[in-house]
Amino acid sequence: MKALSDFLPELISFRKELHHNPELSGKEFKTGNLILQFCSRFQPSRIIEKLGKTGLALIFDSKKPGNTLLFRADMDALPIEEDIEIPYTSPKKSLSHKCGHDGHMAILSGLAFLLHHHPIRNGKVILLFQPAEEVGKGALAVLHDAKFREITPDYVFALHNLPGYPRNSIQVREGIFSLASEGLHIHLKGHASHAAYPEQGISPLPAAVELLDKLPKLTAQKRFQTEFGQITITYAKIGRFGFGTVPGVAEIALTLRATENKLLEQLDENVSKIIAKIATQYYLEENIRRFEPFHPTQNDIKAVQAIRNVANRHHFALIELTQPFRWSEDFGQFTSRFKGAMFGLGAGENHSDLHTWYYDFPDEILETGIKMFFGLIQDLLHD
């Protein structure tokens, strides 16, 4: 029987093939086909294709009573141009795997290899390759898919590689692991005029300046300090380049973050009120559109303890997090419905940051991710 260590070179090659073929959220058609071709030989009991449109699930069923465990890997790439010299670089302009989802998919594919060579004796294991994580739509698409209704996990697990932490270390936290978030696009409409006669127009500039100053300060309220809320301005545009026209429109984009959904809703309400007030004050029409809503990822205590047990058994460095991560993950849609947890997998203290043009997933951590997932199967299937 081929050992995991012997299989790793082939798995690394597959990871690089996935990296070389990035696809945007919701369009992971080739990615799904590559996974299907690579993993079919591991003879899952059943394969569910086109789950949530482009995702797929590999089901390993013992046909005997026991827990059902679901392990998730995200599939989508990012609209970021790659500018590093590697043989498997992305051939697509402004599209590349800059969050390590290629590595996450490779880890789950390695887990399929182990499940084939070490068949489970009880229960069921689901390997879910989920689309559209980056835009916060993939988890819901899967959960609302009729084909998913026959899957009722007892536990759900996912990992994310984390630059800034020692390579192959494991990061855990009970309770909130990552925050809820939402993107807002604000459109302010006034009336353009000739630059020689600004009094004949209604410029959104004063209102935009006031909003850019006041909105980030809303989280200074005591409640948002205690439970953590954050407003980050990510984009602003007023008019267009030129010298002869007073602008008639302005756009502002911002991200809201909070520890809980209710707190995020309160933050959203406060932002909407101040936008409406300032727009009225300056005689502007205002419109707010909302994008990419993410639930907080809430880790179950028992699931986290199981992660700790596996990490300690393998002598992986275990790091207990005192604060949740400020970024968001749509795995929170799963943990809001099922017991489970997400944990971090250290990518290296000096490794390139996620979502940067020079990032690439470190293949040295693949084996650790696979062993962590397989250890959870060994411990929880018979629980």
C-alpha positions as YAML, in Angstrom:
chain: A
units: angstrom
residues:
- id: 1
  name: MET
  ca: [0.00, 0.00, 0.00]
- id: 2
  name: LYS
  ca: [1.32, 3.41, -0.98]
- id: 3
  name: ALA
  ca: [2.13, 5.53, 2.08]
- id: 4
  name: LEU
  ca: [1.06, 9.17, 2.38]
- id: 5
  name: SER
  ca: [4.69, 10.29, 2.28]
- id: 6
  name: ASP
  ca: [5.14, 8.46, -1.04]
- id: 7
  name: PHE
  ca: [1.96, 10.03, -2.41]
- id: 8
  name: LEU
  ca: [2.91, 13.61, -1.50]
- id: 9
  name: PRO
  ca: [4.96, 14.36, -4.67]
- id: 10
  name: GLU
  ca: [1.94, 13.49, -6.81]
- id: 11
  name: LEU
  ca: [-0.30, 15.57, -4.56]
- id: 12
  name: ILE
  ca: [2.05, 18.55, -4.80]
- id: 13
  name: SER
  ca: [1.96, 18.29, -8.60]
- id: 14
  name: PHE
  ca: [-1.84, 18.28, -8.43]
- id: 15
  name: ARG
  ca: [-1.81, 21.36, -6.19]
- id: 16
  name: LYS
  ca: [0.32, 23.15, -8.76]
- id: 17
  name: GLU
  ca: [-2.05, 22.09, -11.54]
- id: 18
  name: LEU
  ca: [-4.94, 23.62, -9.58]
- id: 19
  name: HIS
  ca: [-2.88, 26.77, -9.09]
- id: 20
  name: HIS
  ca: [-2.24, 26.95, -12.83]
- id: 21
  name: ASN
  ca: [-5.99, 26.78, -13.54]
- id: 22
  name: PRO
  ca: [-7.63, 29.41, -11.30]
- id: 23
  name: GLU
  ca: [-11.31, 30.22, -11.67]
- id: 24
  name: LEU
  ca: [-13.49, 32.96, -10.24]
- id: 25
  name: SER
  ca: [-16.17, 32.42, -7.62]
- id: 26
  name: GLY
  ca: [-19.12, 30.50, -9.02]
- id: 27
  name: LYS
  ca: [-17.26, 29.55, -12.19]
- id: 28
  name: GLU
  ca: [-15.12, 26.68, -10.89]
- id: 29
  name: PHE
  ca: [-16.16, 24.26, -13.66]
- id: 30
  name: LYS
  ca: [-12.67, 23.12, -14.70]
- id: 31
  name: THR
  ca: [-11.55, 23.01, -11.08]
- id: 32
  name: GLY
  ca: [-14.35, 20.58, -10.27]
- id: 33
  name: ASN
  ca: [-13.45, 18.42, -13.27]
- id: 34
  name: LEU
  ca: [-9.78, 18.31, -12.24]
- id: 35
  name: ILE
  ca: [-10.75, 17.18, -8.73]
- id: 36
  name: LEU
  ca: [-13.12, 14.57, -10.14]
- id: 37
  name: GLN
  ca: [-10.44, 13.15, -12.43]
- id: 38
  name: PHE
  ca: [-7.85, 13.09, -9.65]
- id: 39
  name: CYS
  ca: [-10.02, 11.64, -6.89]
- id: 40
  name: SER
  ca: [-12.25, 9.16, -8.74]
- id: 41
  name: ARG
  ca: [-9.60, 6.42, -8.39]
- id: 42
  name: PHE
  ca: [-10.03, 6.60, -4.61]
- id: 43
  name: GLN
  ca: [-13.45, 5.00, -5.13]
- id: 44
  name: PRO
  ca: [-15.77, 7.06, -2.96]
- id: 45
  name: SER
  ca: [-19.11, 5.39, -2.29]
- id: 46
  name: ARG
  ca: [-20.85, 8.22, -4.10]
- id: 47
  name: ILE
  ca: [-20.01, 11.48, -5.86]
- id: 48
  name: ILE
  ca: [-22.42, 14.42, -5.92]
- id: 49
  name: GLU
  ca: [-21.58, 16.81, -8.76]
- id: 50
  name: LYS
  ca: [-22.71, 20.39, -9.47]
- id: 51
  name: LEU
  ca: [-23.39, 20.98, -5.80]
- id: 52
  name: GLY
  ca: [-24.14, 24.66, -5.35]
- id: 53
  name: LYS
  ca: [-23.64, 24.92, -9.15]
- id: 54
  name: THR
  ca: [-19.93, 24.07, -9.43]
- id: 55
  name: GLY
  ca: [-19.02, 22.20, -6.24]
- id: 56
  name: LEU
  ca: [-18.84, 18.51, -5.54]
- id: 57
  name: ALA
  ca: [-18.93, 16.10, -2.63]
- id: 58
  name: LEU
  ca: [-17.12, 12.78, -2.30]
- id: 59
  name: ILE
  ca: [-18.96, 10.45, 0.08]
- id: 60
  name: PHE
  ca: [-17.17, 7.59, 1.84]
- id: 61
  name: ASP
  ca: [-19.85, 5.46, 3.48]
- id: 62
  name: SER
  ca: [-19.15, 2.44, 5.69]
- id: 63
  name: LYS
  ca: [-22.83, 1.43, 5.50]
- id: 64
  name: LYS
  ca: [-22.71, 0.98, 9.27]
- id: 65
  name: PRO
  ca: [-24.04, 3.20, 12.07]
- id: 66
  name: GLY
  ca: [-21.83, 6.06, 13.22]
- id: 67
  name: ASN
  ca: [-21.30, 9.78, 12.95]
- id: 68
  name: THR
  ca: [-21.28, 11.68, 9.67]
- id: 69
  name: LEU
  ca: [-18.29, 14.01, 9.39]
- id: 70
  name: LEU
  ca: [-18.01, 16.72, 6.75]
- id: 71
  name: PHE
  ca: [-14.71, 18.31, 5.75]
- id: 72
  name: ARG
  ca: [-14.77, 21.39, 3.53]
- id: 73
  name: ALA
  ca: [-12.25, 22.90, 1.13]
- id: 74
  name: ASP
  ca: [-12.89, 26.12, -0.80]
- id: 75
  name: MET
  ca: [-12.35, 26.16, -4.58]
- id: 76
  name: ASP
  ca: [-12.35, 29.73, -5.91]
- id: 77
  name: ALA
  ca: [-9.44, 31.99, -6.86]
- id: 78
  name: LEU
  ca: [-9.17, 35.78, -6.53]
- id: 79
  name: PRO
  ca: [-9.19, 38.63, -9.07]
- id: 80
  name: ILE
  ca: [-5.54, 39.43, -8.25]
- id: 81
  name: GLU
  ca: [-2.76, 39.48, -10.81]
- id: 82
  name: GLU
  ca: [0.09, 37.07, -10.12]
- id: 83
  name: ASP
  ca: [3.59, 38.47, -10.37]
- id: 84
  name: ILE
  ca: [5.91, 35.73, -9.15]
- id: 85
  name: GLU
  ca: [8.23, 33.55, -11.20]
- id: 86
  name: ILE
  ca: [7.04, 29.98, -10.74]
- id: 87
  name: PRO
  ca: [6.65, 27.27, -13.42]
- id: 88
  name: TYR
  ca: [2.95, 26.85, -12.65]
- id: 89
  name: THR
  ca: [2.01, 30.53, -12.53]
- id: 90
  name: SER
  ca: [-1.52, 31.60, -13.47]
- id: 91
  name: PRO
  ca: [-1.86, 32.20, -17.22]
- id: 92
  name: LYS
  ca: [-4.95, 34.35, -16.64]
- id: 93
  name: LYS
  ca: [-4.44, 38.07, -16.20]
- id: 94
  name: SER
  ca: [-5.74, 39.38, -12.89]
- id: 95
  name: LEU
  ca: [-6.83, 35.95, -11.65]
- id: 96
  name: SER
  ca: [-4.86, 33.67, -9.33]
- id: 97
  name: HIS
  ca: [-4.96, 31.51, -6.20]
- id: 98
  name: LYS
  ca: [-3.85, 34.08, -3.62]
- id: 99
  name: CYS
  ca: [-5.68, 32.66, -0.62]
- id: 100
  name: GLY
  ca: [-4.38, 29.10, -0.80]
- id: 101
  name: HIS
  ca: [-7.58, 27.42, -1.87]
- id: 102
  name: ASP
  ca: [-5.49, 25.30, -4.24]
- id: 103
  name: GLY
  ca: [-3.68, 23.96, -1.16]
- id: 104
  name: HIS
  ca: [-6.94, 23.41, 0.73]
- id: 105
  name: MET
  ca: [-8.31, 21.36, -2.18]
- id: 106
  name: ALA
  ca: [-5.08, 19.35, -2.31]
- id: 107
  name: ILE
  ca: [-5.37, 18.58, 1.41]
- id: 108
  name: LEU
  ca: [-8.89, 17.23, 0.93]
- id: 109
  name: SER
  ca: [-7.70, 15.21, -2.07]
- id: 110
  name: GLY
  ca: [-4.94, 13.74, 0.12]
- id: 111
  name: LEU
  ca: [-7.58, 12.84, 2.66]
- id: 112
  name: ALA
  ca: [-9.46, 10.95, -0.08]
- id: 113
  name: PHE
  ca: [-6.26, 8.97, -0.68]
- id: 114
  name: LEU
  ca: [-6.10, 7.96, 3.00]
- id: 115
  name: LEU
  ca: [-9.78, 7.06, 3.13]
- id: 116
  name: HIS
  ca: [-9.28, 4.78, 0.14]
- id: 117
  name: HIS
  ca: [-6.33, 2.96, 1.72]
- id: 118
  name: HIS
  ca: [-7.76, 3.01, 5.26]
- id: 119
  name: PRO
  ca: [-11.51, 2.46, 4.82]
- id: 120
  name: ILE
  ca: [-13.75, 3.65, 7.63]
- id: 121
  name: ARG
  ca: [-15.52, 0.93, 9.61]
- id: 122
  name: ASN
  ca: [-18.37, 3.02, 10.95]
- id: 123
  name: GLY
  ca: [-20.26, 6.12, 9.92]
- id: 124
  name: LYS
  ca: [-19.76, 8.33, 6.92]
- id: 125
  name: VAL
  ca: [-17.26, 10.96, 5.71]
- id: 126
  name: ILE
  ca: [-18.14, 13.75, 3.29]
- id: 127
  name: LEU
  ca: [-15.39, 15.63, 1.45]
- id: 128
  name: LEU
  ca: [-16.99, 18.86, 0.27]
- id: 129
  name: PHE
  ca: [-15.28, 20.99, -2.38]
- id: 130
  name: GLN
  ca: [-17.21, 24.24, -2.03]
- id: 131
  name: PRO
  ca: [-17.38, 27.04, -4.60]
- id: 132
  name: ALA
  ca: [-17.64, 30.82, -4.20]
- id: 133
  name: GLU
  ca: [-16.25, 31.20, -0.67]
- id: 134
  name: GLU
  ca: [-14.56, 34.52, -1.40]
- id: 135
  name: VAL
  ca: [-17.85, 36.28, -2.17]
- id: 136
  name: GLY
  ca: [-19.82, 34.72, 0.67]
- id: 137
  name: LYS
  ca: [-22.26, 32.89, -1.60]
- id: 138
  name: GLY
  ca: [-20.90, 29.37, -1.96]
- id: 139
  name: ALA
  ca: [-21.83, 27.90, 1.43]
- id: 140
  name: LEU
  ca: [-25.45, 29.05, 1.11]
- id: 141
  name: ALA
  ca: [-25.62, 27.77, -2.47]
- id: 142
  name: VAL
  ca: [-24.53, 24.34, -1.25]
- id: 143
  name: LEU
  ca: [-26.80, 24.33, 1.79]
- id: 144
  name: HIS
  ca: [-29.83, 25.33, -0.31]
- id: 145
  name: ASP
  ca: [-29.10, 22.76, -3.00]
- id: 146
  name: ALA
  ca: [-31.65, 19.94, -2.89]
- id: 147
  name: LYS
  ca: [-28.82, 17.43, -3.38]
- id: 148
  name: PHE
  ca: [-27.34, 18.49, -0.02]
- id: 149
  name: ARG
  ca: [-30.51, 17.67, 1.91]
- id: 150
  name: GLU
  ca: [-29.57, 14.02, 2.14]
- id: 151
  name: ILE
  ca: [-26.37, 15.02, 3.95]
- id: 152
  name: THR
  ca: [-26.86, 15.72, 7.65]
- id: 153
  name: PRO
  ca: [-23.44, 16.03, 9.28]
- id: 154
  name: ASP
  ca: [-22.88, 15.45, 12.96]
- id: 155
  name: TYR
  ca: [-19.70, 17.53, 12.74]
- id: 156
  name: VAL
  ca: [-18.27, 19.93, 10.14]
- id: 157
  name: PHE
  ca: [-14.61, 20.94, 9.89]
- id: 158
  name: ALA
  ca: [-12.46, 23.23, 7.78]
- id: 159
  name: LEU
  ca: [-8.99, 24.71, 7.97]
- id: 160
  name: HIS
  ca: [-7.29, 27.78, 6.58]
- id: 161
  name: ASN
  ca: [-3.60, 28.28, 6.01]
- id: 162
  name: LEU
  ca: [-2.31, 31.25, 8.00]
- id: 163
  name: PRO
  ca: [0.85, 33.18, 7.11]
- id: 164
  name: GLY
  ca: [2.42, 34.81, 10.16]
- id: 165
  name: TYR
  ca: [2.31, 31.65, 12.28]
- id: 166
  name: PRO
  ca: [5.01, 28.94, 12.55]
- id: 167
  name: ARG
  ca: [4.83, 26.46, 9.71]
- id: 168
  name: ASN
  ca: [2.75, 23.38, 10.56]
- id: 169
  name: SER
  ca: [1.44, 24.88, 13.79]
- id: 170
  name: ILE
  ca: [-2.28, 24.64, 14.61]
- id: 171
  name: GLN
  ca: [-4.35, 27.65, 15.73]
- id: 172
  name: VAL
  ca: [-7.56, 27.03, 17.68]
- id: 173
  name: ARG
  ca: [-10.21, 29.06, 19.46]
- id: 174
  name: GLU
  ca: [-13.47, 28.13, 21.15]
- id: 175
  name: GLY
  ca: [-16.43, 30.33, 20.29]
- id: 176
  name: ILE
  ca: [-16.00, 32.93, 17.56]
- id: 177
  name: PHE
  ca: [-13.09, 32.09, 15.26]
- id: 178
  name: SER
  ca: [-13.69, 34.77, 12.59]
- id: 179
  name: LEU
  ca: [-16.02, 37.75, 12.34]
- id: 180
  name: ALA
  ca: [-19.28, 38.50, 10.61]
- id: 181
  name: SER
  ca: [-18.95, 41.08, 7.84]
- id: 182
  name: GLU
  ca: [-20.78, 42.88, 5.06]
- id: 183
  name: GLY
  ca: [-19.80, 45.18, 2.22]
- id: 184
  name: LEU
  ca: [-21.74, 48.40, 1.54]
- id: 185
  name: HIS
  ca: [-21.72, 50.46, -1.65]
- id: 186
  name: ILE
  ca: [-22.99, 54.02, -1.16]
- id: 187
  name: HIS
  ca: [-24.11, 56.08, -4.17]
- id: 188
  name: LEU
  ca: [-24.73, 59.80, -3.72]
- id: 189
  name: LYS
  ca: [-26.40, 61.71, -6.54]
- id: 190
  name: GLY
  ca: [-26.51, 65.48, -6.82]
- id: 191
  name: HIS
  ca: [-26.43, 67.63, -9.93]
- id: 192
  name: ALA
  ca: [-23.38, 68.35, -12.09]
- id: 193
  name: SER
  ca: [-22.60, 71.86, -13.30]
- id: 194
  name: HIS
  ca: [-19.98, 73.81, -15.17]
- id: 195
  name: ALA
  ca: [-16.92, 74.44, -13.02]
- id: 196
  name: ALA
  ca: [-17.30, 78.16, -13.69]
- id: 197
  name: TYR
  ca: [-20.76, 78.11, -12.09]
- id: 198
  name: PRO
  ca: [-20.55, 75.69, -9.15]
- id: 199
  name: GLU
  ca: [-23.52, 77.39, -7.49]
- id: 200
  name: GLN
  ca: [-25.75, 76.00, -10.26]
- id: 201
  name: GLY
  ca: [-24.97, 72.41, -9.26]
- id: 202
  name: ILE
  ca: [-25.29, 70.21, -6.20]
- id: 203
  name: SER
  ca: [-21.93, 68.62, -5.52]
- id: 204
  name: PRO
  ca: [-21.78, 65.46, -3.38]
- id: 205
  name: LEU
  ca: [-18.22, 66.37, -2.33]
- id: 206
  name: PRO
  ca: [-19.05, 67.98, 1.07]
- id: 207
  name: ALA
  ca: [-21.30, 65.05, 1.98]
- id: 208
  name: ALA
  ca: [-18.70, 62.49, 0.92]
- id: 209
  name: VAL
  ca: [-16.00, 64.22, 2.94]
- id: 210
  name: GLU
  ca: [-18.24, 64.25, 6.01]
- id: 211
  name: LEU
  ca: [-19.11, 60.57, 5.59]
- id: 212
  name: LEU
  ca: [-15.48, 59.58, 5.13]
- id: 213
  name: ASP
  ca: [-14.74, 61.32, 8.43]
- id: 214
  name: LYS
  ca: [-17.74, 60.20, 10.48]
- id: 215
  name: LEU
  ca: [-18.44, 56.62, 9.42]
- id: 216
  name: PRO
  ca: [-15.23, 55.02, 10.79]
- id: 217
  name: LYS
  ca: [-15.86, 56.81, 14.11]
- id: 218
  name: LEU
  ca: [-19.22, 55.11, 14.67]
- id: 219
  name: THR
  ca: [-17.48, 52.15, 16.28]
- id: 220
  name: ALA
  ca: [-16.14, 54.38, 19.05]
- id: 221
  name: GLN
  ca: [-19.42, 53.71, 20.89]
- id: 222
  name: LYS
  ca: [-18.91, 51.61, 24.02]
- id: 223
  name: ARG
  ca: [-20.90, 48.61, 22.76]
- id: 224
  name: PHE
  ca: [-18.74, 48.25, 19.66]
- id: 225
  name: GLN
  ca: [-15.57, 48.59, 21.73]
- id: 226
  name: THR
  ca: [-16.65, 45.82, 24.12]
- id: 227
  name: GLU
  ca: [-17.88, 43.32, 21.52]
- id: 228
  name: PHE
  ca: [-15.79, 44.63, 18.61]
- id: 229
  name: GLY
  ca: [-17.18, 46.38, 15.58]
- id: 230
  name: GLN
  ca: [-15.20, 47.89, 12.74]
- id: 231
  name: ILE
  ca: [-15.89, 50.09, 9.71]
- id: 232
  name: THR
  ca: [-13.22, 50.24, 7.02]
- id: 233
  name: ILE
  ca: [-13.42, 52.55, 4.01]
- id: 234
  name: THR
  ca: [-12.20, 50.58, 0.99]
- id: 235
  name: TYR
  ca: [-13.01, 52.85, -1.96]
- id: 236
  name: ALA
  ca: [-14.10, 56.41, -2.75]
- id: 237
  name: LYS
  ca: [-14.73, 58.15, -6.05]
- id: 238
  name: ILE
  ca: [-16.14, 61.61, -6.72]
- id: 239
  name: GLY
  ca: [-16.89, 62.69, -10.28]
- id: 240
  name: ARG
  ca: [-14.35, 61.98, -12.98]
- id: 241
  name: PHE
  ca: [-10.97, 63.36, -13.93]
- id: 242
  name: GLY
  ca: [-11.13, 66.80, -15.57]
- id: 243
  name: PHE
  ca: [-11.18, 70.52, -14.81]
- id: 244
  name: GLY
  ca: [-14.41, 71.84, -16.30]
- id: 245
  name: THR
  ca: [-17.16, 70.06, -14.39]
- id: 246
  name: VAL
  ca: [-18.40, 70.09, -10.82]
- id: 247
  name: PRO
  ca: [-19.16, 66.43, -9.97]
- id: 248
  name: GLY
  ca: [-22.73, 65.23, -9.70]
- id: 249
  name: VAL
  ca: [-22.16, 61.78, -8.21]
- id: 250
  name: ALA
  ca: [-19.96, 60.13, -5.60]
- id: 251
  name: GLU
  ca: [-19.38, 56.53, -4.56]
- id: 252
  name: ILE
  ca: [-18.05, 55.12, -1.30]
- id: 253
  name: ALA
  ca: [-17.44, 51.45, -0.48]
- id: 254
  name: LEU
  ca: [-16.88, 50.19, 3.04]
- id: 255
  name: THR
  ca: [-16.75, 46.98, 5.01]
- id: 256
  name: LEU
  ca: [-18.57, 46.40, 8.30]
- id: 257
  name: ARG
  ca: [-17.22, 43.78, 10.71]
- id: 258
  name: ALA
  ca: [-18.57, 42.57, 14.04]
- id: 259
  name: THR
  ca: [-18.39, 39.62, 16.38]
- id: 260
  name: GLU
  ca: [-22.06, 38.69, 15.99]
- id: 261
  name: ASN
  ca: [-24.81, 39.05, 13.41]
- id: 262
  name: LYS
  ca: [-26.98, 41.19, 15.69]
- id: 263
  name: LEU
  ca: [-24.11, 43.58, 16.29]
- id: 264
  name: LEU
  ca: [-23.46, 43.75, 12.55]
- id: 265
  name: GLU
  ca: [-27.14, 44.56, 11.96]
- id: 266
  name: GLN
  ca: [-26.94, 47.37, 14.54]
- id: 267
  name: LEU
  ca: [-23.84, 48.73, 12.88]
- id: 268
  name: ASP
  ca: [-25.56, 48.59, 9.48]
- id: 269
  name: GLU
  ca: [-28.57, 50.44, 10.89]
- id: 270
  name: ASN
  ca: [-26.38, 53.17, 12.38]
- id: 271
  name: VAL
  ca: [-24.48, 53.60, 9.12]
- id: 272
  name: SER
  ca: [-27.72, 53.81, 7.10]
- id: 273
  name: LYS
  ca: [-29.13, 56.48, 9.41]
- id: 274
  name: ILE
  ca: [-26.10, 58.74, 9.18]
- id: 275
  name: ILE
  ca: [-25.94, 58.36, 5.40]
- id: 276
  name: ALA
  ca: [-29.62, 59.31, 5.09]
- id: 277
  name: LYS
  ca: [-29.19, 62.28, 7.42]
- id: 278
  name: ILE
  ca: [-26.15, 63.69, 5.61]
- id: 279
  name: ALA
  ca: [-27.66, 63.08, 2.16]
- id: 280
  name: THR
  ca: [-30.78, 65.02, 3.18]
- id: 281
  name: GLN
  ca: [-28.68, 67.81, 4.64]
- id: 282
  name: TYR
  ca: [-26.88, 68.32, 1.31]
- id: 283
  name: TYR
  ca: [-29.96, 67.74, -0.92]
- id: 284
  name: LEU
  ca: [-28.65, 64.48, -2.38]
- id: 285
  name: GLU
  ca: [-30.27, 61.24, -3.43]
- id: 286
  name: GLU
  ca: [-28.71, 58.27, -1.67]
- id: 287
  name: ASN
  ca: [-28.72, 54.57, -2.46]
- id: 288
  name: ILE
  ca: [-27.08, 51.76, -0.48]
- id: 289
  name: ARG
  ca: [-26.37, 48.30, -1.89]
- id: 290
  name: ARG
  ca: [-25.15, 45.42, 0.25]
- id: 291
  name: PHE
  ca: [-22.67, 42.74, -0.80]
- id: 292
  name: GLU
  ca: [-20.91, 39.62, 0.48]
- id: 293
  name: PRO
  ca: [-22.64, 38.97, 3.81]
- id: 294
  name: PHE
  ca: [-20.71, 36.58, 6.06]
- id: 295
  name: HIS
  ca: [-21.83, 34.94, 9.29]
- id: 296
  name: PRO
  ca: [-19.30, 34.68, 12.12]
- id: 297
  name: THR
  ca: [-17.61, 31.30, 12.29]
- id: 298
  name: GLN
  ca: [-18.66, 29.88, 15.66]
- id: 299
  name: ASN
  ca: [-16.53, 26.98, 16.91]
- id: 300
  name: ASP
  ca: [-18.10, 24.26, 19.02]
- id: 301
  name: ILE
  ca: [-16.21, 23.51, 22.25]
- id: 302
  name: LYS
  ca: [-16.19, 19.74, 21.77]
- id: 303
  name: ALA
  ca: [-15.04, 20.08, 18.14]
- id: 304
  name: VAL
  ca: [-12.19, 22.34, 19.19]
- id: 305
  name: GLN
  ca: [-11.13, 19.88, 21.88]
- id: 306
  name: ALA
  ca: [-11.03, 17.14, 19.24]
- id: 307
  name: ILE
  ca: [-8.71, 19.36, 17.15]
- id: 308
  name: ARG
  ca: [-6.48, 19.90, 20.18]
- id: 309
  name: ASN
  ca: [-6.31, 16.16, 20.83]
- id: 310
  name: VAL
  ca: [-5.20, 15.37, 17.27]
- id: 311
  name: ALA
  ca: [-2.62, 18.18, 17.23]
- id: 312
  name: ASN
  ca: [-1.14, 17.01, 20.54]
- id: 313
  name: ARG
  ca: [-1.05, 13.39, 19.42]
- id: 314
  name: HIS
  ca: [1.00, 14.37, 16.36]
- id: 315
  name: HIS
  ca: [3.12, 16.82, 18.40]
- id: 316
  name: PHE
  ca: [2.08, 19.76, 16.23]
- id: 317
  name: ALA
  ca: [2.61, 23.12, 17.92]
- id: 318
  name: LEU
  ca: [-0.77, 24.24, 19.27]
- id: 319
  name: ILE
  ca: [-1.54, 27.96, 19.52]
- id: 320
  name: GLU
  ca: [-4.56, 29.10, 21.54]
- id: 321
  name: LEU
  ca: [-5.97, 32.31, 20.05]
- id: 322
  name: THR
  ca: [-7.18, 34.97, 22.48]
- id: 323
  name: GLN
  ca: [-9.06, 36.99, 19.86]
- id: 324
  name: PRO
  ca: [-11.05, 36.00, 16.77]
- id: 325
  name: PHE
  ca: [-9.64, 36.79, 13.34]
- id: 326
  name: ARG
  ca: [-11.09, 39.96, 11.84]
- id: 327
  name: TRP
  ca: [-11.49, 38.41, 8.40]
- id: 328
  name: SER
  ca: [-14.62, 36.49, 7.50]
- id: 329
  name: GLU
  ca: [-15.29, 32.99, 6.20]
- id: 330
  name: ASP
  ca: [-18.52, 31.63, 4.78]
- id: 331
  name: PHE
  ca: [-17.85, 28.39, 6.65]
- id: 332
  name: GLY
  ca: [-19.82, 30.26, 9.32]
- id: 333
  name: GLN
  ca: [-22.96, 29.24, 7.41]
- id: 334
  name: PHE
  ca: [-22.12, 25.62, 8.25]
- id: 335
  name: THR
  ca: [-21.19, 26.20, 11.90]
- id: 336
  name: SER
  ca: [-24.44, 28.12, 12.43]
- id: 337
  name: ARG
  ca: [-26.31, 24.94, 11.47]
- id: 338
  name: PHE
  ca: [-24.06, 22.07, 12.58]
- id: 339
  name: LYS
  ca: [-21.54, 21.39, 15.34]
- id: 340
  name: GLY
  ca: [-18.04, 21.94, 14.11]
- id: 341
  name: ALA
  ca: [-14.99, 24.15, 13.96]
- id: 342
  name: MET
  ca: [-12.44, 25.83, 11.75]
- id: 343
  name: PHE
  ca: [-8.77, 25.85, 12.71]
- id: 344
  name: GLY
  ca: [-5.68, 27.55, 11.38]
- id: 345
  name: LEU
  ca: [-2.68, 25.84, 9.81]
- id: 346
  name: GLY
  ca: [0.51, 27.89, 10.07]
- id: 347
  name: ALA
  ca: [2.04, 28.72, 6.69]
- id: 348
  name: GLY
  ca: [5.23, 30.24, 8.10]
- id: 349
  name: GLU
  ca: [6.04, 33.29, 10.21]
- id: 350
  name: ASN
  ca: [7.65, 35.09, 7.27]
- id: 351
  name: HIS
  ca: [5.44, 33.67, 4.53]
- id: 352
  name: SER
  ca: [3.80, 36.07, 2.07]
- id: 353
  name: ASP
  ca: [0.45, 37.44, 3.21]
- id: 354
  name: LEU
  ca: [-2.87, 36.16, 1.88]
- id: 355
  name: HIS
  ca: [-4.50, 38.16, -0.93]
- id: 356
  name: THR
  ca: [-1.18, 39.59, -2.13]
- id: 357
  name: TRP
  ca: [0.29, 39.18, -5.62]
- id: 358
  name: TYR
  ca: [3.40, 37.39, -4.29]
- id: 359
  name: TYR
  ca: [1.60, 34.74, -2.20]
- id: 360
  name: ASP
  ca: [1.83, 31.02, -3.00]
- id: 361
  name: PHE
  ca: [0.64, 28.11, -0.86]
- id: 362
  name: PRO
  ca: [3.51, 26.32, 0.95]
- id: 363
  name: ASP
  ca: [3.44, 22.63, 0.00]
- id: 364
  name: GLU
  ca: [5.34, 21.76, 3.18]
- id: 365
  name: ILE
  ca: [2.11, 22.01, 5.20]
- id: 366
  name: LEU
  ca: [-0.01, 19.67, 3.07]
- id: 367
  name: GLU
  ca: [0.84, 16.57, 5.11]
- id: 368
  name: THR
  ca: [-0.02, 18.29, 8.40]
- id: 369
  name: GLY
  ca: [-3.44, 19.34, 7.11]
- id: 370
  name: ILE
  ca: [-4.19, 15.81, 5.90]
- id: 371
  name: LYS
  ca: [-3.09, 14.24, 9.19]
- id: 372
  name: MET
  ca: [-5.22, 16.67, 11.18]
- id: 373
  name: PHE
  ca: [-8.36, 15.83, 9.21]
- id: 374
  name: PHE
  ca: [-7.67, 12.10, 9.26]
- id: 375
  name: GLY
  ca: [-7.05, 12.21, 13.01]
- id: 376
  name: LEU
  ca: [-10.47, 13.81, 13.51]
- id: 377
  name: ILE
  ca: [-12.02, 10.98, 11.52]
- id: 378
  name: GLN
  ca: [-10.27, 8.40, 13.69]
- id: 379
  name: ASP
  ca: [-11.44, 10.10, 16.89]
- id: 380
  name: LEU
  ca: [-14.99, 11.18, 16.04]
- id: 381
  name: LEU
  ca: [-16.49, 8.54, 13.77]
- id: 382
  name: HIS
  ca: [-16.99, 6.22, 16.72]
- id: 383
  name: ASP
  ca: [-17.81, 8.97, 19.22]
...
